[in-house]
Amino acid sequence: MRNLAIVDLGSNSARMAVSRLHANGTAQEIKRVKEDTRLSEGMGTAHVLQPAAIERTIKALLNFRRLYEKMPNTDVIGITTAAVRMAQNQTEFLNQVKQEVGLDLRVLSGDDEAYYDYLGVANSLVIHDCLILDTGGASCELILVKNGRKQQLISIPFGAVTLSEQFGLDDLVPSASLFRAQMFLRNRLADIWWLSEAVHFPIILLGGANRTLARINRRRQQKLKVEDIHGYRLKTETVFHTFLDLLSRSKKGRQEISGMEYDRADIIVGGMLPLVTLLQMLDSDRVIFSESGVREGIISEHLNQ
């Protein structure tokens, strides 16, 4: 019996999931850990990974290594996404990770990331007609699904961290900053011609900002298992109400909301903006949350191989 550890280095956080692979072709997750690294912080328009962000990330990867090295018969797959994908100093960073951690990171293309999101969702939720949205720190992936099959997919180069930095959404948000951010998003999303085919479709949500939205509302609804968000649903009006509440508060005020991660309060408005904009554009009436995404998609592919 073997284990598979997937180290997923995102733009805002680093995660590791370890699954036990069974002879019958199934996998059972036995460990999941996360560290906030904010790798995309300060990249700016030059798209250069910054020394402090790199240092935080290397530290997190070393912590992960200490965990998976204790597990016998464990294969390790390392992946990374938008921040490293866009970085001008990508090669130097990958070499540093290899030298200091001993880990080869596979840089997923935007299409790869979107495809694995689809696999992860399709293998864990019953889906028919929907739009999948994965909001990361530096990118968003969109997948159009009809009759349970992916029809179109795209990765767009903005996310919770980059939008928050570009438009100054980290603390109390000025109306002009919000309007500029909304106009930017609408213009970029309007270029995706096939989004018109998702009008009235529910939106299936992945990514840290969207998970925070789920946790906040599960707290408010006094659900017993706040972290149990897979398959959880919210009406669009509830999403809008939550967004308005976040907009009305400063960073400190958001940190006091039950269900909010302390280190996410400065990027939650930017993280929710893609969803809010899409709900308005597509006139969708509900969202559905998925805990299965890229990592689960890669596990599925690994088992099939």
C-alpha positions, 0 to 999 in steps of 0.5 A: 500500500502506497501513499501519495503526497501532493504539495500544492504551492498556490499564490496565497497559500501552500497546502499538502494533502496525503492520500492512501492509495488502495488496490481497488483504485480508490484513495483515502485522504489521511492528512491535510495541512496548510500554511499561509505564504502569500507568494504573489505578494508584491509581485506587481506589474513586473511579476517578480517573486519577492525575497520575503515571500520566497523565504516564507514559502521555502519555510512552509515547504520544509515543514511539509517535507518533515511530515511526508518524510516520516511516512513510509512508501510515500510518493511526492508530487509538487505542483505550483500555479499562477504566481510561479507561472507568471514570475519573471524569476521562475527558473531561479525560484524553482532551482532554489526549491530544488536545492533547499527542499529537494522538491521538483515543482511542476508549473501547471499551465492555466489550462492544466489548472482549470482541467484538474479543477474540473476533474476534482469537481466532477469526481466528487459532486453530481454536476449537470449544467454549471460554471466552475470558478476557482479563485486563487491568489493571482488567477481565476479558473473558469470551466463551463460544464454542460450535461456533466461534461466540460465544454470550455475552460480558461485561466485569467491572470488576476485573483484575491491578492493581485486585485486587492493590491492593484485596486487598494481593497485591503482596508476600508474600501473607497467607492471609487476603488471598488468601481474601478475594480468592478469595471476592470473585471467586467471588461475582462470577463466580457471578453470570454465569449462563451460565458453567455452560455452560462446564464442562469447556471449555478456557480460551483466554487473553489479557492480560499476566498470562496471557502471563507464565504462558506465558513462565515455563513455556516457560522451564522447559520449555526451549523455544527461542522463549520468546515464541512462545506463540500456540497454546501449551497447559498442563495445569491442574495446571501452572497451579496449580503455577506459581500456588503457586510465585508465592504462596510468594515475595515480590515480590523472589522473583518478580522472580527467576523466569525469564520474569517481567517485572520490573515485573509481579511485584507484580501477577502473583498478582492477574492469575492469580487470575481464571484460577485461580478459573475453572479450579476453578469449571469443572473445566477440564483445560487452557488455550490461549494466544492472541497475537491479541486486541483489536488483531487483531480491530480489524484484521479489522474494518478489512479487512472494511470 
